[in-house]
Amino acid sequence: MMNARNYTQYKKAWLVSTMIARDLIALSEGDVLPTIAEFSEKLYASRGIVQNALAALESSGAIALEKRGKRGTILWSVDMASVLELGY
């Protein structure tokens, strides 16, 4: 059973996923994503929510990422149909 706190976290992650999806529309495969801190500041969300949102996008197959530590995270592939569905 989902309590109010879990529901709120889920709702925030979905909203942030949608906002990130809109940003991804402007990126191409091979581009470096903004950092978690940059997304957090831009979207007024905690780092954890941003990390959960990116993980949800990746697990749904909408995006594939290559994490390179301090060199950044590379957008490896994008299923534009899935991203557009989330972004609008």
Backbone as CSV, one residue per row, in Angstrom:
resi,resn,N_x,N_y,N_z,CA_x,CA_y,CA_z,C_x,C_y,C_z
1,MET,0.840,-1.181,0.000,0.000,0.000,0.000,0.886,1.247,0.000
2,MET,0.519,2.219,-0.805,1.319,3.429,-0.926,0.794,4.480,0.045
3,ASN,1.681,4.975,0.912,1.255,6.033,1.826,1.443,7.393,1.172
4,ALA,0.993,8.438,1.870,1.019,9.796,1.290,2.431,10.251,0.947
5,ARG,3.392,9.916,1.790,4.770,10.348,1.531,5.330,9.677,0.274
6,ASN,5.123,8.378,0.131,5.601,7.676,-1.064,4.925,8.210,-2.315
7,TYR,3.625,8.512,-2.219,2.905,9.051,-3.362,3.487,10.398,-3.773
8,THR,3.790,11.243,-2.799,4.364,12.554,-3.083,5.718,12.407,-3.757
9,GLN,6.552,11.504,-3.269,7.855,11.265,-3.885,7.683,10.772,-5.322
10,TYR,6.734,9.864,-5.538,6.474,9.339,-6.885,6.019,10.456,-7.805
11,LYS,5.125,11.308,-7.320,4.599,12.406,-8.118,5.711,13.390,-8.497
12,LYS,6.594,13.698,-7.534,7.714,14.604,-7.812,8.650,13.997,-8.847
13,ALA,8.954,12.718,-8.702,9.858,12.054,-9.650,9.252,12.071,-11.051
14,TRP,7.934,11.841,-11.156,7.286,11.863,-12.463,7.360,13.256,-13.074
15,LEU,7.093,14.277,-12.264,7.137,15.650,-12.759,8.549,16.022,-13.218
16,VAL,9.548,15.674,-12.432,10.929,15.971,-12.793,11.332,15.178,-14.034
17,SER,10.878,13.917,-14.149,11.158,13.124,-15.351,10.608,13.815,-16.588
18,THR,9.416,14.351,-16.469,8.791,15.059,-17.587,9.597,16.300,-17.966
19,MET,10.045,17.039,-16.968,10.825,18.253,-17.235,12.190,17.911,-17.836
20,ILE,12.805,16.853,-17.363,14.084,16.425,-17.940,13.872,15.953,-19.369
21,ALA,12.786,15.238,-19.627,12.485,14.778,-20.986,12.387,15.956,-21.947
22,ARG,11.793,17.037,-21.500,11.715,18.234,-22.347,13.105,18.778,-22.668
23,ASP,14.002,18.739,-21.687,15.379,19.193,-21.926,16.108,18.266,-22.888
24,LEU,15.826,16.974,-22.807,16.527,16.003,-23.644,16.171,16.133,-25.120
25,ILE,15.012,16.693,-25.399,14.594,16.870,-26.795,15.604,17.729,-27.551
26,ALA,16.230,18.673,-26.854,17.192,19.578,-27.488,18.583,18.958,-27.623
27,LEU,18.825,17.811,-26.977,20.156,17.191,-27.018,20.248,16.134,-28.108
28,SER,21.458,15.865,-28.538,21.726,14.813,-29.509,22.485,13.689,-28.831
29,GLU,22.476,12.532,-29.452,23.258,11.417,-28.929,24.723,11.819,-28.910
30,GLY,25.383,11.530,-27.798,26.781,11.884,-27.636,26.998,13.173,-26.861
31,ASP,25.935,13.925,-26.613,26.047,15.159,-25.827,26.200,14.827,-24.344
32,VAL,26.841,15.731,-23.626,27.001,15.584,-22.180,25.774,16.193,-21.500
33,LEU,25.167,15.440,-20.592,24.023,15.937,-19.831,24.481,16.934,-18.779
34,PRO,23.589,17.842,-18.396,23.902,18.694,-17.246,24.118,17.806,-16.017
35,THR,24.849,18.310,-15.053,25.101,17.535,-13.838,23.818,17.427,-13.009
36,ILE,23.827,16.490,-12.067,22.697,16.336,-11.151,22.460,17.648,-10.404
37,ALA,23.537,18.293,-9.976,23.419,19.571,-9.256,22.777,20.641,-10.146
38,GLU,23.150,20.687,-11.420,22.567,21.669,-12.343,21.075,21.400,-12.555
39,PHE,20.725,20.120,-12.759,19.301,19.776,-12.888,18.552,20.128,-11.606
40,SER,19.143,19.829,-10.446,18.497,20.114,-9.159,18.197,21.595,-9.002
41,GLU,19.174,22.416,-9.337,19.004,23.860,-9.216,17.968,24.380,-10.210
42,LYS,18.044,23.907,-11.427,17.130,24.372,-12.477,15.683,23.967,-12.196
43,LEU,15.497,22.748,-11.690,14.153,22.205,-11.503,13.624,22.354,-10.079
44,TYR,14.425,22.958,-9.203,14.035,23.132,-7.800,13.636,21.792,-7.168
45,ALA,14.458,20.795,-7.394,14.206,19.452,-6.862,15.477,18.951,-6.182
46,SER,15.316,18.021,-5.269,16.484,17.471,-4.580,17.286,16.592,-5.540
47,ARG,18.529,16.368,-5.181,19.397,15.526,-5.996,18.828,14.114,-6.122
48,GLY,18.258,13.612,-5.030,17.677,12.269,-5.042,16.528,12.143,-6.025
49,ILE,15.670,13.155,-6.061,14.536,13.147,-6.997,15.057,13.171,-8.430
50,VAL,16.068,13.988,-8.707,16.645,14.061,-10.056,17.272,12.716,-10.428
51,GLN,18.003,12.103,-9.502,18.613,10.798,-9.772,17.540,9.750,-10.039
52,ASN,16.453,9.761,-9.253,15.359,8.811,-9.464,14.686,9.044,-10.812
53,ALA,14.522,10.295,-11.186,13.885,10.622,-12.468,14.739,10.135,-13.641
54,LEU,16.050,10.370,-13.578,16.939,9.889,-14.647,16.948,8.365,-14.698
55,ALA,16.948,7.728,-13.528,16.920,6.260,-13.482,15.618,5.730,-14.084
56,ALA,14.500,6.408,-13.815,13.216,5.995,-14.376,13.207,6.132,-15.896
57,LEU,13.759,7.235,-16.401,13.841,7.416,-17.855,14.703,6.333,-18.489
58,GLU,15.791,6.003,-17.803,16.697,4.985,-18.336,16.063,3.600,-18.270
59,SER,15.408,3.270,-17.169,14.815,1.934,-17.034,13.610,1.742,-17.954
60,SER,12.945,2.842,-18.319,11.810,2.741,-19.242,12.263,2.573,-20.686
61,GLY,13.552,2.764,-20.931,14.072,2.625,-22.284,14.026,3.906,-23.090
62,ALA,13.597,5.000,-22.484,13.525,6.274,-23.198,14.916,6.801,-23.526
63,ILE,15.872,6.557,-22.624,17.244,7.011,-22.836,18.217,5.937,-22.378
64,ALA,19.431,6.022,-22.892,20.544,5.202,-22.406,21.680,6.160,-22.097
65,LEU,22.255,6.005,-20.921,23.303,6.906,-20.469,24.606,6.149,-20.260
66,GLU,25.699,6.863,-20.439,27.013,6.338,-20.111,27.610,7.277,-19.070
67,LYS,27.765,6.765,-17.866,28.282,7.592,-16.770,29.798,7.539,-16.768
68,ARG,30.426,8.716,-16.786,31.883,8.808,-16.852,32.479,9.576,-15.679
69,GLY,31.823,9.524,-14.546,32.350,10.181,-13.352,32.460,11.682,-13.526
70,LYS,33.640,12.213,-13.235,33.844,13.666,-13.289,33.775,14.226,-14.708
71,ARG,33.919,13.368,-15.703,33.838,13.843,-17.094,32.404,14.015,-17.566
72,GLY,31.456,13.616,-16.746,30.051,13.829,-17.076,29.343,12.573,-17.534
73,THR,28.069,12.718,-17.757,27.229,11.626,-18.236,26.868,11.903,-19.678
74,ILE,27.114,10.913,-20.518,26.878,11.042,-21.954,25.513,10.447,-22.302
75,LEU,24.762,11.151,-23.128,23.511,10.626,-23.653,23.862,9.662,-24.769
76,TRP,23.763,8.372,-24.489,24.205,7.339,-25.421,23.184,7.109,-26.523
77,SER,21.920,6.975,-26.152,20.869,6.832,-27.161,19.565,7.380,-26.612
78,VAL,18.689,7.749,-27.540,17.407,8.344,-27.179,16.318,7.690,-28.009
79,ASP,15.268,7.234,-27.350,14.067,6.798,-28.048,13.166,8.030,-28.092
80,MET,13.273,8.771,-29.178,12.614,10.072,-29.258,11.111,9.964,-29.091
81,ALA,10.497,8.881,-29.540,9.052,8.721,-29.358,8.686,8.683,-27.884
82,SER,9.460,7.954,-27.092,9.209,7.869,-25.645,9.467,9.206,-24.973
83,VAL,10.540,9.878,-25.367,10.871,11.174,-24.773,9.817,12.203,-25.109
84,LEU,9.367,12.218,-26.341,8.323,13.173,-26.736,7.021,12.897,-25.998
85,GLU,6.714,11.617,-25.799,5.506,11.248,-25.060,5.548,11.777,-23.635
86,LEU,6.720,11.697,-23.003,6.867,12.191,-21.637,6.941,13.709,-21.578
87,GLY,7.551,14.303,-22.585,7.809,15.742,-22.550,6.629,16.624,-22.863
88,TYR,5.568,16.052,-23.411,4.415,16.886,-23.805,3.114,16.302,-23.359
